[in-house]
Amino acid sequence: MAAGEFGFPPIGLDLRADNVERLKTFGIEAHCKALDDLKLEENAMSSA
């Protein structure tokens, strides 16, 4: 994945639960919700 190659942890976001579960099987953090509803930790980028 391009994000990982450049030092950014990939995060999946999809409204379809089956796609989210598929991403999780690859070890990718994934969320089943709309972008407007996503809340990430404030320091998420600083821990990368």
C-alpha distance matrix in Angstrom:
0.0 3.8 5.6 5.6 6.4 9.0 10.4 9.8 9.5 7.7 10.8 11.5 14.8 16.9 20.6 20.4 20.8 19.7 16.2 16.0 17.3 14.9 11.9 14.0 14.6 11.0 11.9 10.3 13.0 14.2 17.4 19.8 21.5 21.9 20.4 24.0 24.4 21.4 22.7 20.6 22.2 23.6 22.3 18.8 17.4 19.9 18.9 15.5
3.8 0.0 3.8 5.5 5.1 6.5 8.9 8.5 9.7 8.5 11.7 13.0 15.9 18.2 22.0 22.4 23.1 22.5 18.8 18.4 20.2 18.1 14.9 17.1 18.0 14.6 15.0 12.9 15.0 16.1 19.0 21.4 22.6 22.4 20.3 23.7 24.6 21.6 22.8 20.6 22.1 22.9 21.5 18.3 16.2 18.8 18.4 14.8
5.6 3.8 0.0 3.8 5.5 5.4 6.5 4.9 6.2 5.6 9.0 11.2 14.1 17.0 20.8 21.6 22.0 22.0 18.4 17.3 19.3 17.9 14.2 15.8 17.5 14.2 13.7 11.2 12.5 14.0 16.8 19.6 20.5 20.5 18.1 21.3 22.0 18.8 19.5 17.0 18.4 19.1 17.7 14.5 12.5 15.1 14.8 11.3
5.6 5.5 3.8 0.0 3.8 5.3 5.1 5.1 5.5 6.3 10.1 12.5 15.9 18.9 22.6 23.0 22.9 22.5 19.2 17.9 19.2 17.7 14.1 15.0 16.2 12.7 11.9 10.3 12.2 14.5 17.7 20.8 22.2 22.7 20.6 23.8 24.0 20.5 20.9 18.1 18.9 19.9 18.0 14.7 13.0 15.0 13.8 10.2
6.4 5.1 5.5 3.8 0.0 3.8 5.6 7.4 9.1 9.8 13.6 15.8 19.1 21.8 25.6 25.9 26.1 25.4 22.0 21.1 22.4 20.5 17.1 18.3 19.1 15.4 15.0 13.8 15.9 18.1 21.2 24.2 25.5 25.8 23.5 26.7 27.2 23.9 24.3 21.4 22.2 22.8 20.7 17.7 15.4 17.0 16.2 12.4
9.0 6.5 5.4 5.3 3.8 0.0 3.8 5.8 8.8 10.2 13.8 16.4 19.3 22.4 26.1 27.0 27.3 27.2 23.7 22.5 24.2 22.7 19.1 20.2 21.5 18.0 17.2 15.4 16.7 18.8 21.6 24.7 25.5 25.4 22.7 25.5 26.3 22.9 23.0 20.1 20.6 20.7 18.5 15.9 13.1 14.6 14.5 10.8
10.4 8.9 6.5 5.1 5.6 3.8 0.0 3.8 6.6 9.2 12.6 15.8 18.8 22.2 25.8 26.8 26.6 26.7 23.5 21.8 23.2 22.2 18.5 18.9 20.4 17.1 15.5 13.9 14.9 17.5 20.3 23.7 24.6 24.8 22.2 24.9 25.2 21.6 21.2 17.9 18.0 18.1 15.6 13.0 10.4 11.5 11.0 7.2
9.8 8.5 4.9 5.1 7.4 5.8 3.8 0.0 3.8 6.2 9.2 12.5 15.3 18.8 22.4 23.6 23.5 24.0 20.8 18.9 20.7 20.0 16.2 16.7 18.8 15.8 14.1 11.8 12.1 14.4 16.9 20.2 20.9 21.1 18.4 21.1 21.4 17.8 17.6 14.5 15.0 15.4 13.4 10.4 8.1 10.3 9.9 6.5
9.5 9.7 6.2 5.5 9.1 8.8 6.6 3.8 0.0 3.8 6.5 10.0 13.1 16.6 20.1 21.0 20.5 21.0 18.0 15.8 17.3 16.9 13.1 13.2 15.4 12.7 10.6 8.2 8.4 11.1 13.9 17.4 18.6 19.3 17.1 20.0 19.7 16.0 15.9 12.8 13.5 14.8 13.1 9.5 8.6 11.1 9.7 6.8
7.7 8.5 5.6 6.3 9.8 10.2 9.2 6.2 3.8 0.0 3.8 6.6 9.9 13.2 16.8 17.6 17.5 17.8 14.6 12.7 14.6 13.9 10.1 11.1 13.4 10.9 9.6 6.4 7.0 8.6 11.5 14.7 16.0 16.7 14.8 18.0 17.9 14.5 15.3 12.9 14.6 16.2 15.3 11.6 11.1 14.1 13.1 10.5
10.8 11.7 9.0 10.1 13.6 13.8 12.6 9.2 6.5 3.8 0.0 3.8 6.6 10.1 13.5 14.7 14.5 15.5 12.5 10.1 12.5 12.7 9.1 9.8 12.9 11.4 10.0 6.3 5.0 5.5 7.9 11.1 12.3 13.2 11.6 14.8 14.4 11.0 12.2 10.4 12.7 14.8 14.7 11.0 11.5 14.9 13.9 12.3
11.5 13.0 11.2 12.5 15.8 16.4 15.8 12.5 10.0 6.6 3.8 0.0 3.8 6.6 10.2 11.1 11.2 12.1 9.0 7.0 10.0 10.1 6.9 8.6 11.8 10.9 10.5 6.9 6.1 4.2 6.2 8.5 10.1 11.2 10.5 14.1 13.6 11.0 13.1 12.3 15.3 17.6 18.0 14.5 15.1 18.6 17.7 16.0
14.8 15.9 14.1 15.9 19.1 19.3 18.8 15.3 13.1 9.9 6.6 3.8 0.0 3.8 7.1 8.9 9.8 11.6 8.9 7.1 10.8 11.6 9.4 11.0 14.3 14.1 13.8 10.3 8.7 5.7 5.0 6.1 6.7 7.4 7.3 10.9 10.5 8.6 11.6 11.9 15.4 17.6 18.8 15.6 16.6 20.2 19.7 18.5
16.9 18.2 17.0 18.9 21.8 22.4 22.2 18.8 16.6 13.2 10.1 6.6 3.8 0.0 3.8 5.4 7.3 9.1 6.8 6.3 10.0 10.9 9.9 11.8 14.7 15.1 15.5 12.5 11.4 7.8 6.5 5.2 6.2 7.1 8.5 11.8 11.5 10.7 14.1 15.1 18.6 21.0 22.4 19.3 20.4 24.0 23.4 22.2
20.6 22.0 20.8 22.6 25.6 26.1 25.8 22.4 20.1 16.8 13.5 10.2 7.1 3.8 0.0 3.8 6.3 9.0 8.2 8.0 11.2 12.7 12.6 14.2 16.9 18.0 18.4 15.7 14.2 10.5 8.2 5.0 5.2 6.3 9.2 11.7 11.0 11.4 15.0 16.8 20.4 22.8 24.7 21.8 23.2 26.8 26.3 25.4
20.4 22.4 21.6 23.0 25.9 27.0 26.8 23.6 21.0 17.6 14.7 11.1 8.9 5.4 3.8 0.0 3.8 5.6 5.6 6.6 9.0 10.2 11.2 12.9 14.9 16.4 17.5 15.3 14.6 10.9 9.5 6.5 8.3 10.1 12.8 15.5 14.5 14.6 18.0 19.3 22.8 25.5 27.0 23.9 25.3 28.8 27.9 26.8
20.8 23.1 22.0 22.9 26.1 27.3 26.6 23.5 20.5 17.5 14.5 11.2 9.8 7.3 6.3 3.8 0.0 3.8 5.5 5.0 6.2 8.6 10.0 10.6 12.6 14.8 15.5 14.0 13.1 9.7 8.4 5.8 8.9 11.7 14.4 16.9 15.2 14.8 17.7 18.8 21.9 25.0 26.3 23.2 25.0 28.3 26.9 26.1
19.7 22.5 22.0 22.5 25.4 27.2 26.7 24.0 21.0 17.8 15.5 12.1 11.6 9.1 9.0 5.6 3.8 0.0 3.8 5.4 5.2 6.2 8.8 10.0 10.9 13.2 14.7 13.8 13.9 10.9 10.9 9.1 12.3 14.9 17.2 20.1 18.6 18.0 20.8 21.4 24.4 27.5 28.4 25.1 26.6 29.8 28.2 27.0
16.2 18.8 18.4 19.2 22.0 23.7 23.5 20.8 18.0 14.6 12.5 9.0 8.9 6.8 8.2 5.6 5.5 3.8 0.0 3.8 5.4 5.0 6.3 8.7 10.1 11.3 13.0 11.4 11.9 8.9 9.6 8.5 11.6 13.6 15.3 18.5 17.6 16.5 19.4 19.7 22.8 25.6 26.3 22.8 24.0 27.3 25.9 24.3
16.0 18.4 17.3 17.9 21.1 22.5 21.8 18.9 15.8 12.7 10.1 7.0 7.1 6.3 8.0 6.6 5.0 5.4 3.8 0.0 3.8 5.4 5.2 6.3 8.9 10.3 10.9 9.1 8.7 5.5 6.2 6.1 9.6 12.2 13.6 16.8 15.3 13.8 16.3 16.4 19.3 22.4 23.1 19.7 21.2 24.4 22.8 21.6
17.3 20.2 19.3 19.2 22.4 24.2 23.2 20.7 17.3 14.6 12.5 10.0 10.8 10.0 11.2 9.0 6.2 5.2 5.4 3.8 0.0 3.8 5.5 5.1 6.5 9.1 10.0 9.5 9.7 7.7 8.9 8.9 12.6 15.6 17.2 20.2 18.4 16.8 18.9 18.7 21.2 24.5 25.0 21.5 23.2 26.1 24.1 22.9
14.9 18.1 17.9 17.7 20.5 22.7 22.2 20.0 16.9 13.9 12.7 10.1 11.6 10.9 12.7 10.2 8.6 6.2 5.0 5.4 3.8 0.0 3.8 5.4 5.3 7.1 9.3 9.1 10.6 9.1 11.2 11.4 15.0 17.4 18.6 22.0 20.7 18.9 21.1 20.6 23.1 26.2 26.3 22.6 23.8 26.7 24.7 23.0
11.9 14.9 14.2 14.1 17.1 19.1 18.5 16.2 13.1 10.1 9.1 6.9 9.4 9.9 12.6 11.2 10.0 8.8 6.3 5.2 5.5 3.8 0.0 3.8 5.4 5.4 6.9 5.5 7.4 6.4 9.4 10.8 14.0 16.2 16.6 20.1 19.0 16.7 18.6 17.7 20.1 23.0 22.9 19.2 20.1 23.0 21.2 19.3
14.0 17.1 15.8 15.0 18.3 20.2 18.9 16.7 13.2 11.1 9.8 8.6 11.0 11.8 14.2 12.9 10.6 10.0 8.7 6.3 5.1 5.4 3.8 0.0 3.8 5.2 5.0 5.0 6.1 6.2 9.2 11.1 14.5 17.2 17.8 20.9 19.2 16.7 18.1 17.0 18.9 22.1 21.8 18.2 19.7 22.3 20.0 18.6
14.6 18.0 17.5 16.2 19.1 21.5 20.4 18.8 15.4 13.4 12.9 11.8 14.3 14.7 16.9 14.9 12.6 10.9 10.1 8.9 6.5 5.3 5.4 3.8 0.0 3.8 5.4 7.3 9.5 9.9 12.9 14.3 17.9 20.6 21.3 24.6 22.9 20.5 21.9 20.7 22.4 25.6 25.0 21.4 22.6 25.0 22.4 20.8
11.0 14.6 14.2 12.7 15.4 18.0 17.1 15.8 12.7 10.9 11.4 10.9 14.1 15.1 18.0 16.4 14.8 13.2 11.3 10.3 9.1 7.1 5.4 5.2 3.8 0.0 3.8 5.6 9.0 10.1 13.6 15.7 18.9 21.1 21.2 24.6 23.4 20.7 21.9 20.2 21.8 24.7 23.7 20.0 20.7 23.0 20.6 18.4
11.9 15.0 13.7 11.9 15.0 17.2 15.5 14.1 10.6 9.6 10.0 10.5 13.8 15.5 18.4 17.5 15.5 14.7 13.0 10.9 10.0 9.3 6.9 5.0 5.4 3.8 0.0 3.8 6.6 8.9 12.5 15.2 18.3 20.6 20.4 23.6 22.1 19.0 19.7 17.6 18.8 21.7 20.6 17.0 18.0 20.0 17.3 15.6
10.3 12.9 11.2 10.3 13.8 15.4 13.9 11.8 8.2 6.4 6.3 6.9 10.3 12.5 15.7 15.3 14.0 13.8 11.4 9.1 9.5 9.1 5.5 5.0 7.3 5.6 3.8 0.0 3.8 6.0 9.8 12.7 15.4 17.3 16.8 20.1 18.9 15.8 16.7 14.8 16.4 19.1 18.4 14.6 15.5 18.1 15.9 14.0
13.0 15.0 12.5 12.2 15.9 16.7 14.9 12.1 8.4 7.0 5.0 6.1 8.7 11.4 14.2 14.6 13.1 13.9 11.9 8.7 9.7 10.6 7.4 6.1 9.5 9.0 6.6 3.8 0.0 3.8 7.0 10.5 12.8 14.9 14.4 17.3 15.8 12.5 13.1 11.3 13.1 16.1 15.8 12.1 13.7 16.4 14.4 13.3
14.2 16.1 14.0 14.5 18.1 18.8 17.5 14.4 11.1 8.6 5.5 4.2 5.7 7.8 10.5 10.9 9.7 10.9 8.9 5.5 7.7 9.1 6.4 6.2 9.9 10.1 8.9 6.0 3.8 0.0 3.8 6.9 9.4 11.8 11.8 14.9 13.4 10.7 12.3 11.6 14.2 17.2 17.7 14.2 15.8 18.9 17.4 16.4
17.4 19.0 16.8 17.7 21.2 21.6 20.3 16.9 13.9 11.5 7.9 6.2 5.0 6.5 8.2 9.5 8.4 10.9 9.6 6.2 8.9 11.2 9.4 9.2 12.9 13.6 12.5 9.8 7.0 3.8 0.0 3.8 5.9 8.7 9.4 12.1 10.1 7.9 10.1 10.5 13.6 16.7 17.9 14.9 16.9 20.1 19.0 18.5
19.8 21.4 19.6 20.8 24.2 24.7 23.7 20.2 17.4 14.7 11.1 8.5 6.1 5.2 5.0 6.5 5.8 9.1 8.5 6.1 8.9 11.4 10.8 11.1 14.3 15.7 15.2 12.7 10.5 6.9 3.8 0.0 3.8 7.2 9.4 11.8 9.7 9.1 12.0 13.3 16.6 19.5 21.2 18.4 20.3 23.6 22.7 22.3
21.5 22.6 20.5 22.2 25.5 25.5 24.6 20.9 18.6 16.0 12.3 10.1 6.7 6.2 5.2 8.3 8.9 12.3 11.6 9.6 12.6 15.0 14.0 14.5 17.9 18.9 18.3 15.4 12.8 9.4 5.9 3.8 0.0 3.8 6.5 8.2 6.3 6.7 10.1 12.4 15.9 18.4 20.6 18.2 20.1 23.5 23.1 22.9
21.9 22.4 20.5 22.7 25.8 25.4 24.8 21.1 19.3 16.7 13.2 11.2 7.4 7.1 6.3 10.1 11.7 14.9 13.6 12.2 15.6 17.4 16.2 17.2 20.6 21.1 20.6 17.3 14.9 11.8 8.7 7.2 3.8 0.0 3.8 5.4 5.3 6.6 10.3 12.9 16.6 18.4 20.9 18.7 20.1 23.6 23.8 23.5
20.4 20.3 18.1 20.6 23.5 22.7 22.2 18.4 17.1 14.8 11.6 10.5 7.3 8.5 9.2 12.8 14.4 17.2 15.3 13.6 17.2 18.6 16.6 17.8 21.3 21.2 20.4 16.8 14.4 11.8 9.4 9.4 6.5 3.8 0.0 3.8 5.4 5.3 8.7 10.8 14.5 15.8 18.2 16.1 17.1 20.7 21.3 20.9
24.0 23.7 21.3 23.8 26.7 25.5 24.9 21.1 20.0 18.0 14.8 14.1 10.9 11.8 11.7 15.5 16.9 20.1 18.5 16.8 20.2 22.0 20.1 20.9 24.6 24.6 23.6 20.1 17.3 14.9 12.1 11.8 8.2 5.4 3.8 0.0 3.8 5.7 8.4 11.3 14.7 15.6 18.6 17.3 18.5 21.7 22.7 22.9
24.4 24.6 22.0 24.0 27.2 26.3 25.2 21.4 19.7 17.9 14.4 13.6 10.5 11.5 11.0 14.5 15.2 18.6 17.6 15.3 18.4 20.7 19.0 19.2 22.9 23.4 22.1 18.9 15.8 13.4 10.1 9.7 6.3 5.3 5.4 3.8 0.0 3.8 6.4 9.9 13.2 14.8 17.9 16.5 18.4 21.5 22.0 22.5
21.4 21.6 18.8 20.5 23.9 22.9 21.6 17.8 16.0 14.5 11.0 11.0 8.6 10.7 11.4 14.6 14.8 18.0 16.5 13.8 16.8 18.9 16.7 16.7 20.5 20.7 19.0 15.8 12.5 10.7 7.9 9.1 6.7 6.6 5.3 5.7 3.8 0.0 3.8 6.5 10.1 12.0 14.6 12.9 14.9 18.0 18.3 18.7
22.7 22.8 19.5 20.9 24.3 23.0 21.2 17.6 15.9 15.3 12.2 13.1 11.6 14.1 15.0 18.0 17.7 20.8 19.4 16.3 18.9 21.1 18.6 18.1 21.9 21.9 19.7 16.7 13.1 12.3 10.1 12.0 10.1 10.3 8.7 8.4 6.4 3.8 0.0 3.8 6.8 8.7 11.7 10.6 13.1 15.7 16.1 17.2
20.6 20.6 17.0 18.1 21.4 20.1 17.9 14.5 12.8 12.9 10.4 12.3 11.9 15.1 16.8 19.3 18.8 21.4 19.7 16.4 18.7 20.6 17.7 17.0 20.7 20.2 17.6 14.8 11.3 11.6 10.5 13.3 12.4 12.9 10.8 11.3 9.9 6.5 3.8 0.0 3.8 6.2 8.4 6.8 9.6 12.1 12.3 13.5
22.2 22.1 18.4 18.9 22.2 20.6 18.0 15.0 13.5 14.6 12.7 15.3 15.4 18.6 20.4 22.8 21.9 24.4 22.8 19.3 21.2 23.1 20.1 18.9 22.4 21.8 18.8 16.4 13.1 14.2 13.6 16.6 15.9 16.6 14.5 14.7 13.2 10.1 6.8 3.8 0.0 3.8 5.5 5.2 8.6 10.0 10.1 12.3
23.6 22.9 19.1 19.9 22.8 20.7 18.1 15.4 14.8 16.2 14.8 17.6 17.6 21.0 22.8 25.5 25.0 27.5 25.6 22.4 24.5 26.2 23.0 22.1 25.6 24.7 21.7 19.1 16.1 17.2 16.7 19.5 18.4 18.4 15.8 15.6 14.8 12.0 8.7 6.2 3.8 0.0 3.8 5.7 7.8 8.7 10.2 12.5
22.3 21.5 17.7 18.0 20.7 18.5 15.6 13.4 13.1 15.3 14.7 18.0 18.8 22.4 24.7 27.0 26.3 28.4 26.3 23.1 25.0 26.3 22.9 21.8 25.0 23.7 20.6 18.4 15.8 17.7 17.9 21.2 20.6 20.9 18.2 18.6 17.9 14.6 11.7 8.4 5.5 3.8 0.0 3.8 5.5 5.3 6.6 9.3
18.8 18.3 14.5 14.7 17.7 15.9 13.0 10.4 9.5 11.6 11.0 14.5 15.6 19.3 21.8 23.9 23.2 25.1 22.8 19.7 21.5 22.6 19.2 18.2 21.4 20.0 17.0 14.6 12.1 14.2 14.9 18.4 18.2 18.7 16.1 17.3 16.5 12.9 10.6 6.8 5.2 5.7 3.8 0.0 3.8 5.6 5.6 7.2
17.4 16.2 12.5 13.0 15.4 13.1 10.4 8.1 8.6 11.1 11.5 15.1 16.6 20.4 23.2 25.3 25.0 26.6 24.0 21.2 23.2 23.8 20.1 19.7 22.6 20.7 18.0 15.5 13.7 15.8 16.9 20.3 20.1 20.1 17.1 18.5 18.4 14.9 13.1 9.6 8.6 7.8 5.5 3.8 0.0 3.8 5.5 5.6
19.9 18.8 15.1 15.0 17.0 14.6 11.5 10.3 11.1 14.1 14.9 18.6 20.2 24.0 26.8 28.8 28.3 29.8 27.3 24.4 26.1 26.7 23.0 22.3 25.0 23.0 20.0 18.1 16.4 18.9 20.1 23.6 23.5 23.6 20.7 21.7 21.5 18.0 15.7 12.1 10.0 8.7 5.3 5.6 3.8 0.0 3.8 5.5
18.9 18.4 14.8 13.8 16.2 14.5 11.0 9.9 9.7 13.1 13.9 17.7 19.7 23.4 26.3 27.9 26.9 28.2 25.9 22.8 24.1 24.7 21.2 20.0 22.4 20.6 17.3 15.9 14.4 17.4 19.0 22.7 23.1 23.8 21.3 22.7 22.0 18.3 16.1 12.3 10.1 10.2 6.6 5.6 5.5 3.8 0.0 3.8
15.5 14.8 11.3 10.2 12.4 10.8 7.2 6.5 6.8 10.5 12.3 16.0 18.5 22.2 25.4 26.8 26.1 27.0 24.3 21.6 22.9 23.0 19.3 18.6 20.8 18.4 15.6 14.0 13.3 16.4 18.5 22.3 22.9 23.5 20.9 22.9 22.5 18.7 17.2 13.5 12.3 12.5 9.3 7.2 5.6 5.5 3.8 0.0
